[in-house]
Amino acid sequence: MRLAIALDTTPDEFLVGAVKHEEDEEKWREVAELLRGMDEKQLDMAKSFLLWLSEQK
């Protein structure tokens, strides 16, 4: 967060900047917006889901 403030940007810009394909950039922004509005419990649940999802083949 401090890095984003120091660079006068938002944390989701780091996520979007890490996108491998430009056509995926909008998807990353949409996900970042969804996460931004979540409380701590919802973020924990989202993290658990994403960890589970990443283990699926």
N, CA, C and O atoms as a MOPAC input file, in Angstrom:
PM7 MOZYME 1SCF
protein

 N      0.82800 1    -1.18800 1     0.00000 1
 C      0.00000 1     0.00000 1     0.00000 1
 C      0.87200 1     1.25100 1     0.00000 1
 O      0.60200 1     2.20400 1    -0.73000 1
 N      1.91700 1     1.24100 1     0.82300 1
 C      2.79200 1     2.41000 1     0.87700 1
 C      3.47600 1     2.65600 1    -0.46600 1
 O      3.66400 1     3.79700 1    -0.88800 1
 N      3.84200 1     1.56600 1    -1.12000 1
 C      4.47800 1     1.69300 1    -2.42800 1
 C      3.52000 1     2.33400 1    -3.43000 1
 O      3.91900 1     3.18800 1    -4.22200 1
 N      2.27600 1     1.92300 1    -3.39000 1
 C      1.27700 1     2.50700 1    -4.29300 1
 C      1.11700 1     3.99800 1    -4.01900 1
 O      1.01700 1     4.79800 1    -4.94900 1
 N      1.09300 1     4.36400 1    -2.75000 1
 C      0.96200 1     5.78500 1    -2.39300 1
 C      2.19500 1     6.55400 1    -2.86700 1
 O      2.08000 1     7.64300 1    -3.43000 1
 N      3.37100 1     5.97800 1    -2.63200 1
 C      4.61200 1     6.64500 1    -3.03100 1
 C      4.68000 1     6.84500 1    -4.54300 1
 O      5.23300 1     7.83800 1    -5.01600 1
 N      4.12500 1     5.91300 1    -5.29100 1
 C      4.14300 1     5.99600 1    -6.74800 1
 C      2.90100 1     6.68000 1    -7.31700 1
 O      2.72100 1     6.76600 1    -8.53200 1
 N      2.04000 1     7.17100 1    -6.40100 1
 C      0.81300 1     7.85900 1    -6.79100 1
 C     -0.02200 1     7.00100 1    -7.73600 1
 O     -0.41700 1     7.43400 1    -8.81900 1
 N     -0.27800 1     5.77400 1    -7.29300 1
 C     -1.07900 1     4.83500 1    -8.07300 1
 C     -1.94700 1     4.03300 1    -7.10600 1
 O     -1.97400 1     4.32300 1    -5.91000 1
 N     -2.64200 1     3.04500 1    -7.61000 1
 C     -3.47600 1     2.19700 1    -6.76000 1
 C     -2.88600 1     0.79500 1    -6.72600 1
 O     -2.18700 1     0.40000 1    -7.65900 1
 N     -3.15700 1     0.02700 1    -5.65400 1
 C     -2.61800 1    -1.33200 1    -5.57000 1
 C     -3.01500 1    -2.22400 1    -6.74300 1
 O     -2.23200 1    -3.07700 1    -7.16000 1
 N     -4.22100 1    -2.03800 1    -7.28100 1
 C     -4.63100 1    -2.88900 1    -8.39200 1
 C     -3.81400 1    -2.62600 1    -9.65500 1
 O     -3.76200 1    -3.47900 1   -10.54100 1
 N     -3.17900 1    -1.46600 1    -9.75200 1
 C     -2.31100 1    -1.19900 1   -10.89900 1
 C     -1.12100 1    -2.16100 1   -10.91000 1
 O     -0.61000 1    -2.50400 1   -11.97600 1
 N     -0.68400 1    -2.59300 1    -9.73300 1
 C      0.39200 1    -3.57700 1    -9.67000 1
 C     -0.08800 1    -4.92300 1   -10.20700 1
 O      0.63700 1    -5.60500 1   -10.93200 1
 N     -1.31600 1    -5.30000 1    -9.84600 1
 C     -1.88200 1    -6.54500 1   -10.35900 1
 C     -2.06300 1    -6.47500 1   -11.86700 1
 O     -1.68100 1    -7.39400 1   -12.59200 1
 N     -2.63600 1    -5.40200 1   -12.32300 1
 C     -2.88300 1    -5.24300 1   -13.75600 1
 C     -1.56200 1    -5.17700 1   -14.50000 1
 O     -1.44700 1    -5.70800 1   -15.60500 1
 N     -0.57000 1    -4.53600 1   -13.91300 1
 C      0.73800 1    -4.43600 1   -14.54400 1
 C      1.42900 1    -5.77100 1   -14.69800 1
 O      2.32100 1    -5.91700 1   -15.53400 1
 N      1.02600 1    -6.75700 1   -13.89500 1
 C      1.63600 1    -8.08400 1   -13.94900 1
 C      0.94700 1    -9.00200 1   -14.95800 1
 O      1.34500 1   -10.15500 1   -15.12200 1
 N     -0.07000 1    -8.50000 1   -15.62400 1
 C     -0.82500 1    -9.29600 1   -16.58500 1
 C      0.07400 1    -9.64700 1   -17.77300 1
 O      0.78400 1    -8.79500 1   -18.30700 1
 N      0.02700 1   -10.90300 1   -18.16600 1
 C      0.86600 1   -11.37500 1   -19.27200 1
 C      0.31400 1   -10.98600 1   -20.62800 1
 O      1.07200 1   -10.76300 1   -21.57200 1
 N     -1.01300 1   -10.90200 1   -20.72700 1
 C     -1.64700 1   -10.60300 1   -22.00300 1
 C     -2.51500 1    -9.35700 1   -21.84600 1
 O     -3.31800 1    -9.26200 1   -20.91800 1
 N     -2.34700 1    -8.42800 1   -22.73900 1
 C     -3.08800 1    -7.17200 1   -22.64600 1
 C     -4.60000 1    -7.37500 1   -22.68100 1
 O     -5.34300 1    -6.60400 1   -22.07500 1
 N     -5.06000 1    -8.41200 1   -23.39000 1
 C     -6.50900 1    -8.63300 1   -23.45600 1
 C     -7.09100 1    -9.05400 1   -22.10800 1
 O     -8.30500 1    -8.98200 1   -21.91600 1
 N     -6.24500 1    -9.49200 1   -21.17000 1
 C     -6.70200 1    -9.87500 1   -19.83700 1
 C     -6.74300 1    -8.70000 1   -18.86500 1
 O     -7.24400 1    -8.83800 1   -17.74900 1
 N     -6.22600 1    -7.55600 1   -19.27200 1
 C     -6.11200 1    -6.40800 1   -18.37100 1
 C     -7.45300 1    -6.00100 1   -17.77600 1
 O     -7.53400 1    -5.72300 1   -16.58000 1
 N     -8.49900 1    -5.96000 1   -18.58000 1
 C     -9.81500 1    -5.54900 1   -18.07600 1
 C    -10.35300 1    -6.54700 1   -17.05700 1
 O    -10.98300 1    -6.15400 1   -16.07500 1
 N    -10.10900 1    -7.83300 1   -17.28400 1
 C    -10.54800 1    -8.85600 1   -16.32100 1
 C     -9.89100 1    -8.63900 1   -14.97100 1
 O    -10.53800 1    -8.75600 1   -13.93000 1
 N     -8.57600 1    -8.31600 1   -14.99200 1
 C     -7.86300 1    -8.06700 1   -13.73700 1
 C     -8.43500 1    -6.84600 1   -13.02400 1
 O     -8.58000 1    -6.85300 1   -11.80100 1
 N     -8.75500 1    -5.81700 1   -13.76800 1
 C     -9.34100 1    -4.61500 1   -13.15800 1
 C    -10.69600 1    -4.93400 1   -12.52500 1
 O    -10.99500 1    -4.46300 1   -11.42800 1
 N    -11.50800 1    -5.72500 1   -13.20800 1
 C    -12.81700 1    -6.09100 1   -12.67500 1
 C    -12.68100 1    -6.87800 1   -11.37500 1
 O    -13.41200 1    -6.63900 1   -10.41400 1
 N    -11.74300 1    -7.81300 1   -11.35600 1
 C    -11.51700 1    -8.60700 1   -10.13900 1
 C    -11.02400 1    -7.70900 1    -9.01200 1
 O    -11.48300 1    -7.83500 1    -7.87700 1
 N    -10.10200 1    -6.81200 1    -9.30800 1
 C     -9.58400 1    -5.90100 1    -8.29600 1
 C    -10.70600 1    -5.04500 1    -7.70900 1
 O    -10.74200 1    -4.81000 1    -6.50100 1
 N    -11.61300 1    -4.58500 1    -8.55500 1
 C    -12.74300 1    -3.78100 1    -8.07700 1
 C    -13.65200 1    -4.59600 1    -7.16000 1
 O    -14.14100 1    -4.08100 1    -6.15500 1
 N    -13.87800 1    -5.85200 1    -7.49900 1
 C    -14.70300 1    -6.70900 1    -6.65000 1
 C    -14.04100 1    -6.90600 1    -5.28900 1
 O    -14.71200 1    -6.83700 1    -4.25900 1
 N    -12.74700 1    -7.14900 1    -5.27700 1
 C    -12.02400 1    -7.36800 1    -4.02800 1
 C    -11.98400 1    -6.11700 1    -3.16400 1
 O    -12.05100 1    -6.20100 1    -1.93800 1
 N    -11.87800 1    -4.98300 1    -3.78700 1
 C    -11.76300 1    -3.72000 1    -3.05000 1
 C    -12.95600 1    -3.48300 1    -2.11600 1
 O    -12.78900 1    -2.91600 1    -1.03600 1
 N    -14.13300 1    -3.90300 1    -2.51400 1
 C    -15.32400 1    -3.65600 1    -1.71000 1
 C    -15.59000 1    -4.69000 1    -0.63600 1
 O    -16.59000 1    -4.59100 1     0.07500 1
 N    -14.72200 1    -5.68100 1    -0.49900 1
 C    -14.95400 1    -6.76700 1     0.45500 1
 C    -14.39900 1    -6.44800 1     1.83500 1
 O    -13.40100 1    -5.74400 1     1.98700 1
 N    -15.08400 1    -6.99400 1     2.83200 1
 C    -14.57000 1    -6.86200 1     4.19500 1
 C    -13.57300 1    -7.99600 1     4.46300 1
 O    -13.32000 1    -8.82500 1     3.59000 1
 N    -13.01000 1    -8.02400 1     5.67500 1
 C    -11.95700 1    -8.99200 1     5.98400 1
 C    -12.42900 1   -10.44000 1     5.84400 1
 O    -11.69300 1   -11.28500 1     5.33500 1
 N    -13.64200 1   -10.72700 1     6.29000 1
 C    -14.16900 1   -12.08500 1     6.19500 1
 C    -14.34900 1   -12.50100 1     4.73400 1
 O    -14.01100 1   -13.62200 1     4.35300 1
 N    -14.87700 1   -11.59900 1     3.93500 1
 C    -15.07300 1   -11.90000 1     2.52000 1
 C    -13.73600 1   -12.10300 1     1.80400 1
 O    -13.61700 1   -12.97800 1     0.94600 1
 N    -12.73000 1   -11.29400 1     2.15400 1
 C    -11.41100 1   -11.45800 1     1.54800 1
 C    -10.79400 1   -12.79900 1     1.92400 1
 O    -10.15400 1   -13.44200 1     1.09200 1
 N    -10.98100 1   -13.22500 1     3.16900 1
 C    -10.48100 1   -14.53900 1     3.58300 1
 C    -11.15000 1   -15.64600 1     2.77600 1
 O    -10.49300 1   -16.59500 1     2.34900 1
 N    -12.46600 1   -15.51800 1     2.56900 1
 C    -13.19200 1   -16.51200 1     1.78800 1
 C    -12.73100 1   -16.50700 1     0.33100 1
 O    -12.56400 1   -17.56400 1    -0.27700 1
 N    -12.52500 1   -15.30700 1    -0.22600 1
 C    -12.06000 1   -15.19300 1    -1.60900 1
 C    -10.67700 1   -15.82300 1    -1.75300 1
 O    -10.40400 1   -16.51800 1    -2.73300 1
 N     -9.82000 1   -15.58200 1    -0.78800 1
 C     -8.48100 1   -16.16700 1    -0.82600 1
 C     -8.56100 1   -17.68100 1    -0.78000 1
 O     -7.87200 1   -18.36000 1    -1.54200 1
 N     -9.39400 1   -18.22100 1     0.10400 1
 C     -9.55700 1   -19.66700 1     0.20700 1
 C    -10.05500 1   -20.25300 1    -1.10500 1
 O     -9.57300 1   -21.29300 1    -1.55400 1
 N    -11.02100 1   -19.57900 1    -1.71600 1
 C    -11.54100 1   -20.04800 1    -2.99900 1
 C    -10.46500 1   -20.02200 1    -4.07600 1
 O    -10.32400 1   -20.98000 1    -4.83700 1
 N     -9.70600 1   -18.93200 1    -4.14400 1
 C     -8.66200 1   -18.81800 1    -5.16000 1
 C     -7.56800 1   -19.85700 1    -4.95600 1
 O     -7.04100 1   -20.39200 1    -5.93200 1
 N     -7.21800 1   -20.15200 1    -3.71400 1
 C     -6.23600 1   -21.20100 1    -3.44600 1
 C     -6.77100 1   -22.55400 1    -3.91500 1
 O     -6.05600 1   -23.32400 1    -4.55600 1
 N     -8.03300 1   -22.83300 1    -3.58900 1
 C     -8.65400 1   -24.07800 1    -4.03800 1
 C     -8.67600 1   -24.13400 1    -5.56400 1
 O     -8.31700 1   -25.14800 1    -6.16100 1
 N     -9.10000 1   -23.03800 1    -6.18900 1
 C     -9.19800 1   -22.98300 1    -7.64000 1
 C     -7.84300 1   -23.20400 1    -8.31300 1
 O     -7.75800 1   -23.87600 1    -9.34100 1
 N     -6.80200 1   -22.64600 1    -7.73700 1
 C     -5.46400 1   -22.78700 1    -8.33600 1
 C     -4.95000 1   -24.21700 1    -8.26700 1
 O     -4.05600 1   -24.59300 1    -9.02500 1
 N     -5.50900 1   -25.01900 1    -7.35900 1
 C     -5.10100 1   -26.41700 1    -7.22800 1
 C     -5.86900 1   -27.33800 1    -8.16600 1
 O     -5.51000 1   -28.50600 1    -8.31700 1
 N     -6.92800 1   -26.82400 1    -8.80200 1
 C     -7.73500 1   -27.62900 1    -9.69800 1
 C     -7.04400 1   -27.77200 1   -11.04900 1
 O     -6.35800 1   -26.86300 1   -11.51500 1
 N     -7.23800 1   -28.92100 1   -11.65700 1
 C     -6.61700 1   -29.16300 1   -12.97300 1
 C     -7.61600 1   -28.96500 1   -14.07900 1
 O     -7.27800 1   -29.12400 1   -15.25200 1

